[in-house]
Amino acid sequence: MTLIQKIALGYFVVLLGATSLNYIPGLTDEDGLAFGIFALDIFDDALHLASALWALAAALISPRASKIFLVIFGTLYLGDGIFGFFTGYGYLDLGIFTNGSDGLSFTLFRVLANLPHIALGGVALGAGLKLGRGL
């Protein structure tokens, strides 16, 4: 298994963990916020699970499939996190279409709510572009 496939496999584990956040006692508060920061619903869980399964399939298929996963996933998740800073909502969960914009904000809450998508997306995109050269 190549390094790029191992990274895709790592994304499978991380995304599966994100899928399970609502179901681990003590990680959500009385308002249903994971770590007291953001709410995840069944649609978010399904999106995380589909992404995890996509990462697993890519890792098992080939280095090229892993590159494609990392570049597409990375672009989508990074963009979603950036939109979160500008609007308060992302587009992957259709939040920008169902809610009015809360405007640009760099409050601690907004940073913590969007950082997972920015970090996961940025690392995936960077790894896919750098390690995927020639694939």
C-alpha positions in Angstrom: 0.0 0.0 0.0 1.4 3.4 -1.0 1.6 6.5 1.2 -1.3 8.1 -0.7 -3.4 5.1 -0.1 -2.5 5.1 3.6 -3.6 8.7 3.8 -6.9 7.9 2.2 -7.3 5.0 4.7 -6.6 7.5 7.5 -9.4 9.7 6.2 -11.7 6.6 6.4 -10.9 6.3 10.1 -11.2 10.1 10.8 -14.5 10.4 8.9 -15.9 7.3 10.6 -15.0 8.9 13.9 -16.9 12.1 12.8 -19.9 10.0 11.9 -20.0 8.5 15.4 -19.7 11.8 17.4 -23.4 12.0 18.1 -23.5 8.5 19.4 -20.7 8.6 22.0 -22.1 9.5 25.4 -20.6 12.7 26.8 -19.5 14.3 23.6 -22.7 16.2 23.0 -24.2 18.7 25.4 -27.9 19.1 26.4 -28.4 21.2 23.3 -27.1 18.4 21.0 -23.9 20.3 20.2 -20.8 18.1 19.8 -18.1 19.4 22.1 -20.5 22.3 22.8 -19.6 23.8 19.4 -21.5 22.4 16.4 -24.6 20.3 15.8 -24.5 17.2 13.6 -27.8 15.8 12.3 -28.6 12.6 10.4 -27.8 14.3 7.1 -24.3 15.2 8.4 -23.8 11.7 9.7 -24.8 10.2 6.3 -22.4 12.6 4.5 -19.5 11.7 6.8 -20.3 8.0 6.4 -20.5 8.3 2.6 -17.2 10.2 2.6 -15.6 7.5 4.9 -16.7 4.7 2.6 -15.5 6.6 -0.5 -12.1 7.0 1.3 -11.9 3.3 2.1 -12.9 2.3 -1.4 -10.2 4.7 -2.9 -7.5 3.4 -0.6 -8.3 -0.2 -1.5 -8.6 0.3 -5.2 -5.4 2.1 -6.2 -3.0 5.1 -5.7 -4.8 6.9 -8.5 -8.2 6.4 -6.9 -6.8 7.7 -3.6 -5.5 10.8 -5.4 -8.9 11.4 -7.0 -10.6 11.0 -3.6 -8.1 13.3 -1.8 -8.3 16.1 -4.4 -12.1 16.1 -4.8 -12.8 15.6 -1.1 -10.2 18.1 -0.1 -11.6 20.7 -2.5 -15.1 20.2 -1.3 -14.4 20.2 2.4 -11.9 23.1 2.3 -14.5 25.2 0.4 -17.2 24.2 2.8 -15.1 25.4 5.7 -14.3 28.7 4.0 -17.9 29.3 3.2 -18.6 28.7 6.9 -16.4 31.7 7.8 -18.2 33.9 5.3 -21.8 32.8 5.9 -21.9 30.8 9.1 -23.1 27.8 7.1 -21.5 25.3 4.7 -22.8 24.1 1.4 -22.2 20.4 1.8 -25.2 20.2 4.2 -27.1 22.7 2.1 -27.0 25.2 5.0 -26.2 28.2 2.8 -29.4 27.4 0.9 -31.7 26.9 3.9 -30.4 29.7 6.2 -29.7 33.4 5.8 -26.1 34.5 6.0 -24.7 35.4 9.4 -21.9 37.3 7.7 -18.1 37.0 7.9 -16.9 36.2 11.4 -13.6 35.1 12.9 -15.0 34.5 16.4 -13.6 31.6 18.4 -16.9 29.7 17.9 -16.8 30.2 14.1 -13.2 29.2 13.9 -13.7 26.0 16.0 -16.9 25.1 14.0 -15.1 25.4 10.6 -11.6 24.3 11.4 -12.3 20.6 11.0 -13.4 21.1 7.4 -10.6 23.5 6.6 -7.9 21.3 8.2 -9.2 18.0 6.7 -9.9 19.6 3.3 -6.6 21.4 3.2 -4.5 18.4 4.2 -6.4 16.1 1.7 -6.0 18.6 -1.2 -2.3 19.2 -0.5 -1.6 15.5 -0.1 -3.5 14.6 -3.3 -1.8 17.2 -5.3 1.7 16.7 -4.0 1.8 12.9 -3.6 -0.5 12.3 -6.6 1.8 13.8 -9.2 2.1 11.5 -12.1 -0.8 9.3 -11.1 
